[in-house]
Amino acid sequence: QVQLVESGGGLVQAGGSLRLSCAASGRTFRSYVMGWFRQASGKEREFVAVISSSGAATAYADSVKGRFTISKNNANNTIYLQMNSLEPEDTAVYYCAASTKGGRSPAPYDYWGQGTQVTVSS
């Protein structure tokens, strides 16, 4: 089992920044591919970013590329999502997730956090 707890969400004006954290506990953290997903009200959960188990490889949704950065600290079992130049369209509940397979679909992810709300005002 892997337990994931997100933090760092909040209300920010358009153009601002936030950094989300996801603390992991349980099984060996460094063996998992970690992803960030988001779900806006009335919409399906969508991929945001993913990082390999080593932290060497990353990938992003086109909508956040160049604005968001995912990183992983295996020493303290935490992943981060630095979000810059936030837009009202980024408003959603953000979830971190762990998978032995990874990818851009939510399906392969076995463990999920409870989510943290990000609201961007215009």
mmCIF file of the C-alpha atoms, coordinates in Angstrom:
data_MODEL
# 
_entry.id   MODEL 
# 
loop_
_atom_site.group_PDB 
_atom_site.id 
_atom_site.type_symbol 
_atom_site.label_atom_id 
_atom_site.label_alt_id 
_atom_site.label_comp_id 
_atom_site.label_asym_id 
_atom_site.label_entity_id 
_atom_site.label_seq_id 
_atom_site.pdbx_PDB_ins_code 
_atom_site.Cartn_x 
_atom_site.Cartn_y 
_atom_site.Cartn_z 
_atom_site.occupancy 
_atom_site.B_iso_or_equiv 
_atom_site.pdbx_formal_charge 
_atom_site.auth_seq_id 
_atom_site.auth_comp_id 
_atom_site.auth_asym_id 
_atom_site.auth_atom_id 
_atom_site.pdbx_PDB_model_num 
ATOM 1   C CA . GLN A 1 1   ? 0.000   0.000  0.000   1.00 0.00 ? 1   GLN A CA 1 
ATOM 2   C CA . VAL A 1 2   ? 1.022   3.586  -0.691  1.00 0.00 ? 2   VAL A CA 1 
ATOM 3   C CA . GLN A 1 3   ? -0.592  6.499  1.075   1.00 0.00 ? 3   GLN A CA 1 
ATOM 4   C CA . LEU A 1 4   ? -0.538  9.874  -0.662  1.00 0.00 ? 4   LEU A CA 1 
ATOM 5   C CA . VAL A 1 5   ? -1.373  13.243 0.889   1.00 0.00 ? 5   VAL A CA 1 
ATOM 6   C CA . GLU A 1 6   ? -1.512  16.414 -1.197  1.00 0.00 ? 6   GLU A CA 1 
ATOM 7   C CA . SER A 1 7   ? -1.098  19.932 0.114   1.00 0.00 ? 7   SER A CA 1 
ATOM 8   C CA . GLY A 1 8   ? -0.459  23.431 -1.171  1.00 0.00 ? 8   GLY A CA 1 
ATOM 9   C CA . GLY A 1 9   ? -3.681  24.246 -2.935  1.00 0.00 ? 9   GLY A CA 1 
ATOM 10  C CA . GLY A 1 10  ? -5.510  27.522 -2.489  1.00 0.00 ? 10  GLY A CA 1 
ATOM 11  C CA . LEU A 1 11  ? -6.891  30.639 -4.118  1.00 0.00 ? 11  LEU A CA 1 
ATOM 12  C CA . VAL A 1 12  ? -4.617  32.670 -6.374  1.00 0.00 ? 12  VAL A CA 1 
ATOM 13  C CA . GLN A 1 13  ? -5.061  35.419 -8.936  1.00 0.00 ? 13  GLN A CA 1 
ATOM 14  C CA . ALA A 1 14  ? -4.455  34.780 -12.606 1.00 0.00 ? 14  ALA A CA 1 
ATOM 15  C CA . GLY A 1 15  ? -0.761  35.029 -13.385 1.00 0.00 ? 15  GLY A CA 1 
ATOM 16  C CA . GLY A 1 16  ? 0.206   33.848 -9.922  1.00 0.00 ? 16  GLY A CA 1 
ATOM 17  C CA . SER A 1 17  ? 1.990   30.721 -8.749  1.00 0.00 ? 17  SER A CA 1 
ATOM 18  C CA . LEU A 1 18  ? 1.402   27.806 -6.405  1.00 0.00 ? 18  LEU A CA 1 
ATOM 19  C CA . ARG A 1 19  ? 3.454   24.772 -5.466  1.00 0.00 ? 19  ARG A CA 1 
ATOM 20  C CA . LEU A 1 20  ? 1.640   21.553 -4.704  1.00 0.00 ? 20  LEU A CA 1 
ATOM 21  C CA . SER A 1 21  ? 3.245   18.819 -2.636  1.00 0.00 ? 21  SER A CA 1 
ATOM 22  C CA . CYS A 1 22  ? 2.400   15.130 -2.389  1.00 0.00 ? 22  CYS A CA 1 
ATOM 23  C CA . ALA A 1 23  ? 3.863   13.220 0.533   1.00 0.00 ? 23  ALA A CA 1 
ATOM 24  C CA . ALA A 1 24  ? 4.018   9.452  0.157   1.00 0.00 ? 24  ALA A CA 1 
ATOM 25  C CA . SER A 1 25  ? 4.302   6.741  2.761   1.00 0.00 ? 25  SER A CA 1 
ATOM 26  C CA . GLY A 1 26  ? 4.131   2.975  2.663   1.00 0.00 ? 26  GLY A CA 1 
ATOM 27  C CA . ARG A 1 27  ? 5.891   0.837  0.115   1.00 0.00 ? 27  ARG A CA 1 
ATOM 28  C CA . THR A 1 28  ? 9.097   1.850  -1.614  1.00 0.00 ? 28  THR A CA 1 
ATOM 29  C CA . PHE A 1 29  ? 8.317   5.261  -3.047  1.00 0.00 ? 29  PHE A CA 1 
ATOM 30  C CA . ARG A 1 30  ? 11.191  5.376  -5.460  1.00 0.00 ? 30  ARG A CA 1 
ATOM 31  C CA . SER A 1 31  ? 9.901   2.400  -7.439  1.00 0.00 ? 31  SER A CA 1 
ATOM 32  C CA . TYR A 1 32  ? 6.715   4.192  -8.533  1.00 0.00 ? 32  TYR A CA 1 
ATOM 33  C CA . VAL A 1 33  ? 5.936   6.418  -11.475 1.00 0.00 ? 33  VAL A CA 1 
ATOM 34  C CA . MET A 1 34  ? 4.137   9.446  -10.074 1.00 0.00 ? 34  MET A CA 1 
ATOM 35  C CA . GLY A 1 35  ? 1.536   11.561 -11.780 1.00 0.00 ? 35  GLY A CA 1 
ATOM 36  C CA . TRP A 1 36  ? -0.532  14.680 -11.226 1.00 0.00 ? 36  TRP A CA 1 
ATOM 37  C CA . PHE A 1 37  ? -4.088  14.785 -12.492 1.00 0.00 ? 37  PHE A CA 1 
ATOM 38  C CA . ARG A 1 38  ? -6.856  17.351 -12.111 1.00 0.00 ? 38  ARG A CA 1 
ATOM 39  C CA . GLN A 1 39  ? -10.606 17.379 -12.227 1.00 0.00 ? 39  GLN A CA 1 
ATOM 40  C CA . ALA A 1 40  ? -12.648 20.508 -12.781 1.00 0.00 ? 40  ALA A CA 1 
ATOM 41  C CA . SER A 1 41  ? -16.266 20.663 -11.702 1.00 0.00 ? 41  SER A CA 1 
ATOM 42  C CA . GLY A 1 42  ? -18.444 18.727 -14.130 1.00 0.00 ? 42  GLY A CA 1 
ATOM 43  C CA . LYS A 1 43  ? -15.499 17.422 -16.125 1.00 0.00 ? 43  LYS A CA 1 
ATOM 44  C CA . GLU A 1 44  ? -13.551 14.204 -16.307 1.00 0.00 ? 44  GLU A CA 1 
ATOM 45  C CA . ARG A 1 45  ? -10.242 13.743 -14.538 1.00 0.00 ? 45  ARG A CA 1 
ATOM 46  C CA . GLU A 1 46  ? -7.398  14.756 -16.843 1.00 0.00 ? 46  GLU A CA 1 
ATOM 47  C CA . PHE A 1 47  ? -3.673  14.223 -17.007 1.00 0.00 ? 47  PHE A CA 1 
ATOM 48  C CA . VAL A 1 48  ? -1.392  17.072 -15.977 1.00 0.00 ? 48  VAL A CA 1 
ATOM 49  C CA . ALA A 1 49  ? 2.151   15.713 -15.568 1.00 0.00 ? 49  ALA A CA 1 
ATOM 50  C CA . VAL A 1 50  ? 4.087   12.530 -14.897 1.00 0.00 ? 50  VAL A CA 1 
ATOM 51  C CA . ILE A 1 51  ? 7.573   11.747 -13.615 1.00 0.00 ? 51  ILE A CA 1 
ATOM 52  C CA . SER A 1 52  ? 9.509   8.507  -13.852 1.00 0.00 ? 52  SER A CA 1 
ATOM 53  C CA . SER A 1 53  ? 10.504  6.516  -10.804 1.00 0.00 ? 53  SER A CA 1 
ATOM 54  C CA . SER A 1 54  ? 14.060  7.868  -10.954 1.00 0.00 ? 54  SER A CA 1 
ATOM 55  C CA . GLY A 1 55  ? 12.882  11.408 -11.600 1.00 0.00 ? 55  GLY A CA 1 
ATOM 56  C CA . ALA A 1 56  ? 14.921  11.583 -14.802 1.00 0.00 ? 56  ALA A CA 1 
ATOM 57  C CA . ALA A 1 57  ? 12.015  11.710 -17.232 1.00 0.00 ? 57  ALA A CA 1 
ATOM 58  C CA . THR A 1 58  ? 8.931   13.922 -17.234 1.00 0.00 ? 58  THR A CA 1 
ATOM 59  C CA . ALA A 1 59  ? 5.977   14.617 -19.501 1.00 0.00 ? 59  ALA A CA 1 
ATOM 60  C CA . TYR A 1 60  ? 3.254   17.249 -19.484 1.00 0.00 ? 60  TYR A CA 1 
ATOM 61  C CA . ALA A 1 61  ? -0.161  17.933 -20.909 1.00 0.00 ? 61  ALA A CA 1 
ATOM 62  C CA . ASP A 1 62  ? 0.000   20.494 -23.711 1.00 0.00 ? 62  ASP A CA 1 
ATOM 63  C CA . SER A 1 63  ? -2.198  22.849 -21.710 1.00 0.00 ? 63  SER A CA 1 
ATOM 64  C CA . VAL A 1 64  ? 0.407   23.192 -18.926 1.00 0.00 ? 64  VAL A CA 1 
ATOM 65  C CA . LYS A 1 65  ? 3.675   22.704 -20.782 1.00 0.00 ? 65  LYS A CA 1 
ATOM 66  C CA . GLY A 1 66  ? 6.069   25.551 -20.101 1.00 0.00 ? 66  GLY A CA 1 
ATOM 67  C CA . ARG A 1 67  ? 4.085   26.713 -17.057 1.00 0.00 ? 67  ARG A CA 1 
ATOM 68  C CA . PHE A 1 68  ? 4.116   23.673 -14.718 1.00 0.00 ? 68  PHE A CA 1 
ATOM 69  C CA . THR A 1 69  ? 7.082   21.651 -13.479 1.00 0.00 ? 69  THR A CA 1 
ATOM 70  C CA . ILE A 1 70  ? 6.904   18.254 -11.817 1.00 0.00 ? 70  ILE A CA 1 
ATOM 71  C CA . SER A 1 71  ? 9.742   17.080 -9.585  1.00 0.00 ? 71  SER A CA 1 
ATOM 72  C CA . LYS A 1 72  ? 10.453  14.214 -7.228  1.00 0.00 ? 72  LYS A CA 1 
ATOM 73  C CA . ASN A 1 73  ? 12.512  13.970 -4.086  1.00 0.00 ? 73  ASN A CA 1 
ATOM 74  C CA . ASN A 1 74  ? 13.149  10.316 -3.278  1.00 0.00 ? 74  ASN A CA 1 
ATOM 75  C CA . ALA A 1 75  ? 14.969  11.252 -0.080  1.00 0.00 ? 75  ALA A CA 1 
ATOM 76  C CA . ASN A 1 76  ? 11.823  12.634 1.544   1.00 0.00 ? 76  ASN A CA 1 
ATOM 77  C CA . ASN A 1 77  ? 9.223   10.657 -0.435  1.00 0.00 ? 77  ASN A CA 1 
ATOM 78  C CA . THR A 1 78  ? 7.624   13.743 -1.920  1.00 0.00 ? 78  THR A CA 1 
ATOM 79  C CA . ILE A 1 79  ? 6.680   14.961 -5.369  1.00 0.00 ? 79  ILE A CA 1 
ATOM 80  C CA . TYR A 1 80  ? 5.946   18.538 -6.280  1.00 0.00 ? 80  TYR A CA 1 
ATOM 81  C CA . LEU A 1 81  ? 4.052   20.446 -8.929  1.00 0.00 ? 81  LEU A CA 1 
ATOM 82  C CA . GLN A 1 82  ? 5.267   23.990 -9.400  1.00 0.00 ? 82  GLN A CA 1 
ATOM 83  C CA . MET A 1 83  ? 2.548   25.941 -11.180 1.00 0.00 ? 83  MET A CA 1 
ATOM 84  C CA . ASN A 1 84  ? 3.368   29.321 -12.686 1.00 0.00 ? 84  ASN A CA 1 
ATOM 85  C CA . SER A 1 85  ? 1.376   31.742 -14.835 1.00 0.00 ? 85  SER A CA 1 
ATOM 86  C CA . LEU A 1 86  ? -1.838  30.250 -13.559 1.00 0.00 ? 86  LEU A CA 1 
ATOM 87  C CA . GLU A 1 87  ? -5.007  30.761 -15.555 1.00 0.00 ? 87  GLU A CA 1 
ATOM 88  C CA . PRO A 1 88  ? -8.677  30.514 -14.511 1.00 0.00 ? 88  PRO A CA 1 
ATOM 89  C CA . GLU A 1 89  ? -8.853  27.371 -16.669 1.00 0.00 ? 89  GLU A CA 1 
ATOM 90  C CA . ASP A 1 90  ? -6.428  25.696 -14.240 1.00 0.00 ? 90  ASP A CA 1 
ATOM 91  C CA . THR A 1 91  ? -9.090  25.749 -11.516 1.00 0.00 ? 91  THR A CA 1 
ATOM 92  C CA . ALA A 1 92  ? -9.674  22.163 -10.398 1.00 0.00 ? 92  ALA A CA 1 
ATOM 93  C CA . VAL A 1 93  ? -9.047  19.613 -7.697  1.00 0.00 ? 93  VAL A CA 1 
ATOM 94  C CA . TYR A 1 94  ? -5.511  18.334 -8.160  1.00 0.00 ? 94  TYR A CA 1 
ATOM 95  C CA . TYR A 1 95  ? -4.622  14.730 -7.350  1.00 0.00 ? 95  TYR A CA 1 
ATOM 96  C CA . CYS A 1 96  ? -1.313  12.933 -7.151  1.00 0.00 ? 96  CYS A CA 1 
ATOM 97  C CA . ALA A 1 97  ? -1.194  9.257  -8.026  1.00 0.00 ? 97  ALA A CA 1 
ATOM 98  C CA . ALA A 1 98  ? 1.271   6.368  -8.009  1.00 0.00 ? 98  ALA A CA 1 
ATOM 99  C CA . SER A 1 99  ? 1.669   3.599  -10.545 1.00 0.00 ? 99  SER A CA 1 
ATOM 100 C CA . THR A 1 100 ? 4.079   0.813  -11.417 1.00 0.00 ? 100 THR A CA 1 
ATOM 101 C CA . LYS A 1 101 ? 3.275   1.458  -15.092 1.00 0.00 ? 101 LYS A CA 1 
ATOM 102 C CA . GLY A 1 102 ? 2.621   5.199  -15.462 1.00 0.00 ? 102 GLY A CA 1 
ATOM 103 C CA . GLY A 1 103 ? 1.180   6.934  -18.490 1.00 0.00 ? 103 GLY A CA 1 
ATOM 104 C CA . ARG A 1 104 ? -1.298  9.713  -19.243 1.00 0.00 ? 104 ARG A CA 1 
ATOM 105 C CA . SER A 1 105 ? -4.447  7.778  -18.461 1.00 0.00 ? 105 SER A CA 1 
ATOM 106 C CA . PRO A 1 106 ? -5.747  7.526  -14.866 1.00 0.00 ? 106 PRO A CA 1 
ATOM 107 C CA . ALA A 1 107 ? -6.403  3.788  -15.318 1.00 0.00 ? 107 ALA A CA 1 
ATOM 108 C CA . PRO A 1 108 ? -2.900  2.425  -14.529 1.00 0.00 ? 108 PRO A CA 1 
ATOM 109 C CA . TYR A 1 109 ? -2.585  4.415  -11.321 1.00 0.00 ? 109 TYR A CA 1 
ATOM 110 C CA . ASP A 1 110 ? -3.247  2.256  -8.283  1.00 0.00 ? 110 ASP A CA 1 
ATOM 111 C CA . TYR A 1 111 ? -2.965  4.796  -5.491  1.00 0.00 ? 111 TYR A CA 1 
ATOM 112 C CA . TRP A 1 112 ? -4.498  8.260  -5.232  1.00 0.00 ? 112 TRP A CA 1 
ATOM 113 C CA . GLY A 1 113 ? -4.410  11.108 -2.776  1.00 0.00 ? 113 GLY A CA 1 
ATOM 114 C CA . GLN A 1 114 ? -7.505  12.878 -1.521  1.00 0.00 ? 114 GLN A CA 1 
ATOM 115 C CA . GLY A 1 115 ? -6.948  15.927 -3.715  1.00 0.00 ? 115 GLY A CA 1 
ATOM 116 C CA . THR A 1 116 ? -6.281  19.601 -3.105  1.00 0.00 ? 116 THR A CA 1 
ATOM 117 C CA . GLN A 1 117 ? -8.366  22.459 -4.492  1.00 0.00 ? 117 GLN A CA 1 
ATOM 118 C CA . VAL A 1 118 ? -6.740  25.068 -6.713  1.00 0.00 ? 118 VAL A CA 1 
ATOM 119 C CA . THR A 1 119 ? -8.830  28.103 -7.604  1.00 0.00 ? 119 THR A CA 1 
ATOM 120 C CA . VAL A 1 120 ? -7.545  30.768 -9.973  1.00 0.00 ? 120 VAL A CA 1 
ATOM 121 C CA . SER A 1 121 ? -9.492  34.012 -10.073 1.00 0.00 ? 121 SER A CA 1 
ATOM 122 C CA . SER A 1 122 ? -9.550  36.274 -13.106 1.00 0.00 ? 122 SER A CA 1 
# 
